[in-house]
Amino acid sequence: NKPMTKTTAFEQTTGAAKFTDDIPKPMHTLIAAYIVCPEANVLVKGVDVAVAKKLLGSNFHSLITADDLQVNKISMNEVLGLQIPPTYNSDWDAHSRLLLPSSEPSMYGGQPVALLLAYGDAPRSVERAAAACSESLQLERVGAPLIGCMEGGAEVCEPLVCTKGKIPAAGVIEKAKAIGGKSYMTGKFHKKSQSHFYMEGQTVLAVPEEDGITIFAASQGPDAVQKAVAKATGLQQSKIGVKFKRVGGGFGGKLMLPALLSATAAQVALKTKHPIRIVLPREVDMGMCGGRQEVEATWEVAVDPKTSKIEAMKYDIWLAHGAGENMQKLIGHMIGAAIDEVYAIPSITVTTHFAKQNFPDRNAVRAPGHFEANLLMEAVLDGVATELEIPGHVLRERNFFQGKFNTSGLSGSLVPQGTLADYVHPTLWALIKSKTNYELRFKNVEEFNKNNAWKKRGIALAPARYGMALTPGNSARIDIFKDGSIQLALSGAEIGQGLHTKVAQMVNTQFTQELGYGPPISSMRFLETSTEQNPNGGITGGSTTSEGSMFAAGDAVRQLAERLRNSAKKAAGLKPEEKSKDGPWADIIDAAFSTKFLGVLAVPQNLSAVGLHLTVPTEMMYETYGVAASEVELDVLTGEWRILMAHLLFDIGMSYNPTIDIGQMEGAFIMGVGQVQNEGVDFDKATGRLLTDNTWTYKPPIACDIPEHFTVELVDGRKDRVNNPVVSAVMALLAPILGCCAIPWKPTKTKKIYKSAKGIGEPPLLLASAVQSAVYEAVVAAAGAPLPDHSLPMPAKPFSLLPLLEAARPGGAARDDMSTATGTSASASVAA
């Protein structure tokens, strides 16, 4: 539970840490680069490699097309055994194409058409040659691409309908609509896609071996890569090794695509009998790896104007569905499970449509589904508060869940509806208001807006509820050497979240608890994540891989500690002069290896163990909560805005490592701010070309986007968490019964002391909705009236906001105050 810098922080910040493409390439490695179709819904009339041959000269090797692949269509969901309803329409093929066949129109701009292979070690030259081939493709348009205008358009499957409440929301809303006035309200929500924008691009190195193939892939799931390669090549999984040291960021973008790239690279490697290197340049990467789903939605609510309580809500949501399947439908299920957030709305109906679009498959991006659900819900609260002319935080407070007996989530989703667990939100809400002196700040913002014409401020509070799933199956292998040093291999991937550091802390702590002393963290070495060390592992995602890997390592430690217990007793009895200068841990290991048979032959010791974490079924799902306050300032003349303040609180329990967890919290929040502020994927609607494919056109947050006053706090809310007492009693009785009967499995024994903290990697991203609501308030203050359809563009870029500010009025203010006066402000004009 101590704060500790990541064990590899120095190596990563100095460039000494090695990533997949830093691996020395075997002799005769071929550099591969994708030739892509730049437009959507066109036929490619052949690939002319003359320009590539001219640019590459004798280094040109060959061109690989769909006809050269043994298997060109793969459904990753089928490979992984995922079946996500609703069923696709009969005319929709959910298989991903590794390369675009010449007989099929392109499904999106940037779809791979062929793979250019070249000798040498000049990847940039090969990439330029492939780019030149891409631009010289002869294209025949089949029809206009489907880009945007999703509402009412073509769908790939039946809608997903999720509901809550005994009384259907539609009936309640119709009655409110008949009453009219402020009893019925409606609005719209629009959001663009957000790219993952990881630092390390998609990277694969496929090396043929005498009895199979080895894949080095920057991936969040080596098991998925192995299965995809087995599907593509026909090789048994035992003949396919997948490994990597670390991944330079993933955010969900390295769950599925690395498997498809590896399936291509493996086939080409076996065909050419050469190692194949594929590293996607940023433009190609952003074109192939879809981000968050675009959202268009319409909401309707029934409200009691006297109490300000929302009595029913109906949402029609249109999610962009690109090529293939991926996790696109799963996002709809997650929205249905999370959209009620912390609000006690009695009747809810959410209808999610999956709109056919000429995009790459949209996939999981940090906090998938939950972020969308949070933004959708908070947009309703912003619109209703504006209509009722009450502060947003007051409306929220009047609609919070109260007491112990609450139902969370909607039925109809794959995530089951349940009781609201560990409900600590009211405590966090009161705490954030106190810490930020919110009521005074709110009044100061109102006063500022009265006295300033061309600068307006907005302030908002926002909640977050995030359902976690601690899935079973994480594994850890620990080997202890004769000198006491340790090597560890995990099924989980180190993707920057501090996994290795937390596991090292767990190993040290549990050995200390079991034997009195533990190995120093400096003596531990983490091996590559590898199917050869830890086969049949799951994916790294969902923010629970760290704790699952810690518990798996703890299981391995338990086994080893049992074998070392006698040695620890021997070590404790050593005389001072007999003790090792390297400390008590060295004494324990020396004692283990000093046992002799007949006083001569050393007795072999089994100091290797594999731990497997099988979750207690009643603990597999849990809730996390956070709150945020944010204040922004808007320039009415330019549409630019900045974050003056952001204060975040999150109930994590007792953090395993506050240094790492605060970093995760900061990073998640800023990634959410990116979607709210600047990050939006754009396409040419006439051709389907991706327009935002690098840092010139796509803008993740930079230093100046960080809140000017940024406070992040971890809260241990364990004593304030509220649970349904009946459900808690049933679960307490059920857990040991299921464990004894091994239903559905025999859970791993993990002491309660080690279950002190909750996942933190994704949930705080939801708190960026506080910034969105604050910008909304500032724009409403500038416009002097509710926004059309109560809709604020997302991202809220300056040029998107300017149309909403055209009718902005000074509001009675004659001049700006000294803190906001600029060369174009009202005060400057008066002075002139």
ROPAPA-506872 format. One line per field, with one value per residue (C-alpha): x, y, z; residue number from 1. Coordinates in steps of 0.2 Angstrom, whole numbers. Example, Ala and Ser with C-alpha at 12.3 -4.5 7.8 and 13.67 -1.06 7.14 Angstrom:
// ROPAPA-506872
xx: (62:68)
yy: (-22:-5)
zz: (39:36)
n: (1:2)
// end
This chain:
// ROPAPA-506872
xx: (0:15:18:32:38:36:51:55:51:70:71:55:59:77:73:82:66:64:47:43:51:67:70:85:78:83:93:83:69:57:50:31:20:2:-5:-22:-38:-39:-58:-74:-86:-75:-68:-49:-45:-28:-12:2:18:29:30:36:49:56:57:64:75:83:76:59:53:35:17:5:-14:-29:-27:-11:-18:-24:-37:-42:-58:-58:-71:-61:-77:-79:-61:-63:-80:-89:-108:-115:-134:-143:-140:-133:-145:-142:-134:-121:-104:-96:-79:-64:-55:-36:-34:-47:-52:-53:-71:-78:-80:-70:-79:-69:-55:-39:-44:-28:-28:-10:6:22:37:55:73:84:82:74:56:53:57:45:31:34:33:17:10:14:5:-10:-12:-10:-23:-37:-53:-71:-85:-99:-109:-109:-101:-111:-104:-114:-133:-135:-152:-165:-152:-147:-144:-134:-145:-161:-160:-155:-169:-165:-178:-180:-195:-212:-221:-215:-206:-216:-232:-226:-218:-234:-244:-231:-231:-250:-249:-235:-226:-210:-217:-210:-193:-183:-166:-152:-134:-120:-102:-88:-76:-61:-45:-34:-19:-7:12:18:10:3:19:21:36:33:47:46:53:58:42:31:31:35:25:32:16:12:-4:-16:-20:-7:-20:-31:-16:-11:-29:-30:-14:-19:-35:-26:-12:-19:-5:-8:-7:7:17:13:23:17:27:32:41:29:16:17:-1:-16:-33:-42:-34:-23:-36:-41:-31:-14:-22:-27:-11:-2:-13:-8:11:11:4:16:31:27:24:40:50:56:53:40:40:24:24:10:15:3:-8:-11:-13:-27:-35:-36:-39:-56:-59:-74:-91:-99:-116:-132:-146:-163:-169:-186:-190:-205:-202:-211:-209:-213:-199:-188:-188:-186:-200:-196:-182:-183:-167:-165:-147:-138:-120:-109:-105:-90:-83:-83:-89:-76:-84:-96:-112:-105:-104:-123:-125:-113:-122:-138:-130:-123:-134:-144:-127:-132:-149:-166:-176:-191:-194:-181:-181:-165:-166:-149:-147:-132:-130:-121:-106:-91:-79:-66:-73:-76:-69:-66:-58:-53:-70:-80:-99:-97:-90:-104:-117:-111:-110:-128:-135:-126:-132:-150:-147:-139:-154:-167:-158:-158:-177:-181:-169:-161:-142:-136:-129:-146:-156:-143:-145:-164:-162:-149:-152:-156:-155:-150:-163:-159:-159:-145:-143:-156:-163:-160:-141:-128:-123:-137:-147:-143:-143:-133:-118:-105:-115:-103:-108:-118:-102:-91:-103:-103:-84:-81:-93:-84:-66:-70:-81:-93:-108:-97:-88:-105:-110:-94:-96:-114:-107:-92:-104:-115:-100:-91:-98:-85:-79:-91:-88:-96:-95:-101:-101:-102:-103:-96:-102:-92:-96:-80:-78:-64:-64:-56:-40:-25:-10:8:23:37:54:66:85:98:104:87:83:66:59:41:30:12:-2:-7:2:12:4:10:-2:11:6:24:27:11:14:32:25:12:26:37:22:15:31:34:17:20:38:43:54:52:63:68:59:76:80:64:64:49:50:41:22:22:10:25:26:7:-4:-23:-22:-36:-35:-27:-42:-56:-45:-44:-29:-18:-27:-31:-12:-8:-20:-12:5:-1:-7:10:18:7:13:31:30:23:38:50:42:54:69:62:63:80:86:78:89:105:119:123:140:131:118:121:126:112:99:86:78:95:96:79:85:102:93:82:97:109:99:111:107:120:129:135:121:111:93:84:71:55:55:44:25:11:-3:-20:-33:-51:-62:-75:-91:-100:-85:-83:-93:-92:-95:-83:-88:-80:-85:-77:-79:-73:-73:-70:-68:-75:-70:-86:-78:-67:-75:-59:-60:-49:-50:-47:-50:-53:-54:-57:-61:-62:-66:-53:-52:-34:-23:-10:1:-5:9:3:-15:-15:-6:-19:-32:-24:-21:-39:-47:-36:-40:-59:-55:-48:-64:-74:-62:-52:-52:-64:-62:-67:-70:-73:-91:-90:-76:-74:-56:-50:-46:-39:-24:-10:-5:-7:-26:-30:-26:-25:-22:-6:2:-9:-25:-21:-32:-23:-28:-28:-31:-33:-37:-39:-52:-54:-73:-74:-83:-95:-101:-119:-126:-143:-142:-153:-142:-126:-132:-137:-120:-111:-120:-118:-100:-93:-106:-101:-83:-85:-95:-82:-97:-93:-75:-65:-60:-42:-38:-34:-34:-46:-31:-25:-42:-41:-42:-53:-48:-43:-37:-53:-67:-60:-61:-80:-76:-72:-91:-89:-79:-92:-106:-96:-93:-111:-115:-103:-110:-128:-123:-115:-130:-143:-155:-155:-145:-154:-160:-150:-135:-117:-105:-93:-79:-83:-70:-70:-77:-90:-96:-95:-112:-120:-112:-117:-132:-122:-127:-117:-130:-130:-111:-102:-84:-73:-64:-45:-43:-51:-48:-40:-36:-53:-63:-76:-65:-52:-64:-70:-53:-49)
yy: (0:11:25:19:24:12:0:4:23:27:15:22:40:38:27:12:2:-10:-12:-24:-15:-13:-32:-36:-42:-59:-61:-60:-51:-43:-26:-26:-10:-10:-3:4:10:28:29:20:10:9:-6:-7:-11:-19:-13:-6:-9:0:15:4:-5:12:18:2:-4:-21:-21:-24:-42:-45:-40:-50:-49:-57:-71:-76:-79:-96:-88:-70:-68:-70:-66:-62:-64:-82:-86:-80:-88:-72:-72:-55:-51:-45:-57:-48:-46:-60:-47:-42:-52:-49:-57:-45:-45:-46:-39:-32:-44:-37:-42:-32:-13:-6:-5:11:23:16:-3:-14:-19:-28:-30:-23:-33:-27:-32:-21:-11:5:4:22:19:5:15:29:16:9:26:30:14:18:35:28:14:14:16:13:21:9:22:36:31:30:43:52:55:39:42:33:25:7:-4:-20:-29:-27:-13:-17:-12:-11:-5:-1:1:-7:6:8:25:28:29:41:52:52:58:72:77:79:90:101:115:109:92:86:90:83:85:78:72:71:64:61:46:47:38:28:37:26:30:14:10:-7:-19:-37:-47:-65:-77:-94:-108:-126:-133:-118:-99:-86:-69:-54:-42:-27:-34:-33:-52:-64:-78:-69:-67:-86:-91:-80:-86:-104:-100:-92:-105:-121:-123:-130:-117:-127:-123:-104:-94:-76:-64:-46:-37:-22:-12:6:10:1:9:-6:-3:-18:-31:-36:-28:-35:-53:-49:-41:-56:-68:-59:-58:-77:-82:-72:-77:-96:-93:-83:-92:-75:-66:-52:-35:-25:-8:4:22:34:38:20:15:28:23:4:5:12:22:26:24:40:43:52:52:59:60:63:65:67:78:84:103:104:92:93:74:65:52:44:44:38:37:33:30:27:20:19:1:0:-15:-32:-35:-32:-25:-14:-22:-25:-6:-5:-18:-8:8:-1:-7:10:24:26:31:37:43:36:38:25:22:21:14:14:9:7:6:0:11:4:16:15:16:3:-7:4:-4:-3:13:17:15:8:10:18:34:35:31:44:58:53:54:70:79:75:83:98:101:98:110:123:121:122:136:128:125:109:102:105:95:81:81:80:64:54:37:37:23:5:-3:3:-6:-2:-5:-9:-26:-32:-30:-44:-36:-42:-29:-29:-20:-4:-10:0:16:29:43:54:55:59:72:81:80:88:102:105:104:115:127:124:135:150:146:144:162:169:162:170:186:185:182:197:208:202:203:193:180:168:155:139:127:110:95:77:60:43:25:12:-7:-18:-36:-46:-60:-77:-84:-72:-83:-80:-90:-87:-95:-93:-95:-101:-84:-78:-68:-71:-71:-69:-72:-65:-68:-50:-37:-22:-8:7:4:-1:-20:-26:-14:-19:-37:-35:-26:-40:-54:-45:-41:-59:-67:-56:-60:-78:-80:-65:-58:-56:-54:-36:-29:-25:-44:-47:-49:-49:-60:-57:-59:-75:-90:-101:-96:-93:-101:-99:-82:-68:-50:-36:-23:-18:-11:-27:-36:-28:-35:-51:-53:-48:-62:-75:-70:-71:-89:-94:-86:-96:-112:-107:-100:-117:-126:-113:-113:-125:-116:-100:-108:-114:-96:-89:-99:-94:-86:-68:-74:-87:-74:-68:-50:-50:-51:-63:-68:-74:-84:-92:-97:-103:-114:-122:-126:-132:-148:-163:-181:-192:-175:-174:-173:-157:-161:-153:-139:-136:-117:-114:-111:-106:-97:-95:-83:-89:-76:-79:-79:-67:-54:-55:-39:-23:-4:11:29:46:64:79:98:109:127:134:151:154:167:172:180:166:151:145:139:134:124:135:121:103:93:74:62:43:30:17:10:8:10:-3:10:29:35:24:25:44:44:32:44:59:51:44:61:70:57:60:79:76:69:84:97:93:75:71:59:67:60:67:63:62:49:42:47:49:68:66:54:62:76:89:86:76:85:75:86:94:104:119:109:103:112:127:121:102:92:73:63:45:42:27:26:8:14:25:12:7:-10:-19:-28:-43:-45:-44:-57:-69:-66:-70:-86:-91:-88:-102:-114:-111:-112:-129:-136:-129:-120:-114:-117:-118:-100:-95:-92:-73:-65:-50:-39:-40:-35:-17:-8:-6:-4:14:13:18:24:42:45:47:63:73:75:89:98:95:102:117:121:119:131:144:143:145:160:168:164:170:156:137:129:122:104:107:100:105:98:85:89:107:115:133:133:121:133:149:146:145:161:172:179:181:197:208:204:221:222:237:231:216:216:217:198:196:212:208:219:214:215:228:237:239:247:259:264:267)
zz: (0:-1:-14:-26:-42:-56:-56:-75:-74:-77:-92:-100:-98:-104:-119:-112:-111:-125:-135:-149:-163:-153:-155:-166:-182:-188:-204:-220:-212:-225:-221:-224:-227:-231:-247:-242:-252:-247:-251:-245:-256:-271:-281:-283:-301:-298:-289:-300:-291:-304:-293:-278:-289:-295:-277:-269:-284:-280:-262:-269:-265:-269:-267:-257:-260:-254:-267:-259:-241:-236:-225:-228:-217:-198:-185:-169:-159:-166:-163:-145:-142:-140:-145:-143:-147:-157:-171:-187:-202:-215:-227:-215:-215:-198:-203:-204:-221:-219:-236:-247:-261:-278:-280:-265:-263:-249:-232:-226:-232:-226:-228:-232:-250:-252:-242:-250:-245:-247:-242:-231:-215:-222:-216:-220:-238:-239:-231:-243:-258:-251:-249:-267:-272:-262:-270:-288:-286:-299:-290:-297:-286:-282:-272:-260:-243:-228:-217:-203:-203:-194:-186:-196:-208:-212:-197:-196:-184:-174:-160:-143:-130:-112:-99:-81:-70:-68:-78:-96:-99:-115:-106:-93:-106:-116:-101:-97:-116:-115:-99:-108:-100:-91:-87:-104:-112:-126:-133:-144:-141:-154:-152:-164:-162:-152:-157:-145:-150:-141:-141:-149:-165:-170:-171:-177:-180:-187:-186:-194:-184:-188:-179:-180:-179:-166:-165:-157:-155:-146:-139:-125:-127:-133:-132:-144:-156:-154:-158:-173:-180:-177:-187:-201:-203:-197:-185:-168:-154:-146:-162:-160:-148:-144:-133:-129:-115:-114:-124:-126:-122:-128:-122:-130:-147:-145:-141:-158:-172:-167:-169:-187:-191:-184:-194:-210:-205:-200:-217:-226:-216:-219:-237:-240:-227:-221:-205:-208:-199:-199:-190:-195:-198:-188:-204:-208:-190:-187:-203:-198:-180:-176:-161:-150:-159:-165:-156:-162:-149:-145:-127:-119:-101:-90:-75:-60:-60:-42:-36:-51:-51:-67:-68:-84:-98:-115:-126:-144:-147:-164:-163:-178:-183:-195:-204:-195:-177:-164:-148:-157:-151:-133:-131:-133:-119:-108:-111:-105:-89:-84:-90:-74:-66:-48:-53:-46:-62:-60:-78:-92:-109:-120:-138:-146:-165:-173:-189:-204:-208:-219:-205:-199:-185:-170:-154:-136:-130:-112:-102:-116:-115:-98:-104:-117:-104:-92:-106:-112:-95:-90:-106:-100:-83:-91:-103:-89:-77:-90:-94:-75:-73:-58:-55:-62:-46:-37:-50:-48:-29:-31:-42:-33:-27:-8:5:4:-7:-25:-42:-54:-72:-85:-90:-108:-107:-106:-89:-77:-68:-49:-33:-30:-21:-11:-13:-7:-19:-6:4:-10:-16:1:2:-15:-11:5:-2:-17:-7:-21:-17:-15:-31:-40:-34:-39:-57:-58:-52:-65:-79:-74:-75:-91:-108:-119:-106:-98:-85:-81:-66:-63:-53:-60:-53:-60:-56:-65:-64:-64:-68:-60:-72:-67:-76:-73:-70:-63:-63:-50:-50:-35:-39:-27:-24:-19:-35:-43:-60:-64:-79:-80:-91:-90:-100:-94:-105:-94:-80:-67:-67:-64:-50:-41:-43:-36:-21:-18:-19:-7:5:5:7:22:29:27:32:41:27:8:-7:-11:-26:-34:-35:-46:-65:-75:-91:-107:-107:-117:-122:-119:-100:-97:-110:-111:-103:-105:-111:-102:-100:-89:-76:-66:-73:-60:-46:-54:-58:-40:-33:-45:-39:-21:-25:-31:-16:-5:-13:-11:6:12:4:13:30:38:29:37:54:51:46:61:72:64:75:70:63:52:44:26:23:10:23:30:14:8:24:20:3:9:22:8:-3:11:15:11:8:18:21:3:-10:-11:-10:-25:-21:-31:-30:-45:-44:-55:-47:-55:-49:-49:-42:-29:-39:-28:-29:-48:-51:-40:-42:-41:-38:-40:-41:-50:-49:-64:-69:-86:-95:-112:-124:-132:-147:-152:-145:-136:-118:-104:-88:-73:-61:-59:-43:-43:-29:-32:-19:-22:-4:2:-14:-18:-24:-23:-34:-48:-45:-45:-61:-68:-62:-70:-86:-87:-84:-96:-110:-106:-107:-125:-131:-124:-129:-146:-151:-165:-180:-196:-214:-231:-233:-252:-253:-235:-233:-216:-213:-195:-197:-188:-176:-189:-190:-174:-157:-141:-126:-123:-108:-110:-109:-92:-79:-72:-54:-54:-39:-38:-22:-19:-5:6:7:14:30:21:8:9:3:3:19:12:-3:8:19:5:-3:13:15:-4:-6:5:-1:-19:-14:-5:-20:-33:-42:-55:-49:-33:-29:-26:-7:-6:11:14:18:0:-7:0:-17:-32:-50:-56:-74:-83:-71:-68:-86:-83:-73:-89:-90:-77:-89:-103:-91:-86:-104:-107:-93:-100:-118:-111:-101:-116:-127:-114:-118:-119:-133:-148:-143:-127:-137:-135:-149:-144:-145:-141:-153:-155:-173:-167:-153:-163:-172:-154:-149:-164:-154:-138:-129:-117:-103:-97:-94:-100:-98:-93:-76:-76:-75:-92:-102:-119:-134:-142:-126:-121:-109:-122:-134:-121:-117:-135)
n: (1:2:3:4:5:6:7:8:9:10:11:12:13:14:15:16:17:18:19:20:21:22:23:24:25:26:27:28:29:30:31:32:33:34:35:36:37:38:39:40:41:42:43:44:45:46:47:48:49:50:51:52:53:54:55:56:57:58:59:60:61:62:63:64:65:66:67:68:69:70:71:72:73:74:75:76:77:78:79:80:81:82:83:84:85:86:87:88:89:90:91:92:93:94:95:96:97:98:99:100:101:102:103:104:105:106:107:108:109:110:111:112:113:114:115:116:117:118:119:120:121:122:123:124:125:126:127:128:129:130:131:132:133:134:135:136:137:138:139:140:141:142:143:144:145:146:147:148:149:150:151:152:153:154:155:156:157:158:159:160:161:162:163:164:165:166:167:168:169:170:171:172:173:174:175:176:177:178:179:180:181:182:183:184:185:186:187:188:189:190:191:192:193:194:195:196:197:198:199:200:201:202:203:204:205:206:207:208:209:210:211:212:213:214:215:216:217:218:219:220:221:222:223:224:225:226:227:228:229:230:231:232:233:234:235:236:237:238:239:240:241:242:243:244:245:246:247:248:249:250:251:252:253:254:255:256:257:258:259:260:261:262:263:264:265:266:267:268:269:270:271:272:273:274:275:276:277:278:279:280:281:282:283:284:285:286:287:288:289:290:291:292:293:294:295:296:297:298:299:300:301:302:303:304:305:306:307:308:309:310:311:312:313:314:315:316:317:318:319:320:321:322:323:324:325:326:327:328:329:330:331:332:333:334:335:336:337:338:339:340:341:342:343:344:345:346:347:348:349:350:351:352:353:354:355:356:357:358:359:360:361:362:363:364:365:366:367:368:369:370:371:372:373:374:375:376:377:378:379:380:381:382:383:384:385:386:387:388:389:390:391:392:393:394:395:396:397:398:399:400:401:402:403:404:405:406:407:408:409:410:411:412:413:414:415:416:417:418:419:420:421:422:423:424:425:426:427:428:429:430:431:432:433:434:435:436:437:438:439:440:441:442:443:444:445:446:447:448:449:450:451:452:453:454:455:456:457:458:459:460:461:462:463:464:465:466:467:468:469:470:471:472:473:474:475:476:477:478:479:480:481:482:483:484:485:486:487:488:489:490:491:492:493:494:495:496:497:498:499:500:501:502:503:504:505:506:507:508:509:510:511:512:513:514:515:516:517:518:519:520:521:522:523:524:525:526:527:528:529:530:531:532:533:534:535:536:537:538:539:540:541:542:543:544:545:546:547:548:549:550:551:552:553:554:555:556:557:558:559:560:561:562:563:564:565:566:567:568:569:570:571:572:573:574:575:576:577:578:579:580:581:582:583:584:585:586:587:588:589:590:591:592:593:594:595:596:597:598:599:600:601:602:603:604:605:606:607:608:609:610:611:612:613:614:615:616:617:618:619:620:621:622:623:624:625:626:627:628:629:630:631:632:633:634:635:636:637:638:639:640:641:642:643:644:645:646:647:648:649:650:651:652:653:654:655:656:657:658:659:660:661:662:663:664:665:666:667:668:669:670:671:672:673:674:675:676:677:678:679:680:681:682:683:684:685:686:687:688:689:690:691:692:693:694:695:696:697:698:699:700:701:702:703:704:705:706:707:708:709:710:711:712:713:714:715:716:717:718:719:720:721:722:723:724:725:726:727:728:729:730:731:732:733:734:735:736:737:738:739:740:741:742:743:744:745:746:747:748:749:750:751:752:753:754:755:756:757:758:759:760:761:762:763:764:765:766:767:768:769:770:771:772:773:774:775:776:777:778:779:780:781:782:783:784:785:786:787:788:789:790:791:792:793:794:795:796:797:798:799:800:801:802:803:804:805:806:807:808:809:810:811:812:813:814:815:816:817:818:819:820:821:822:823:824:825:826:827:828:829:830:831:832)
// end
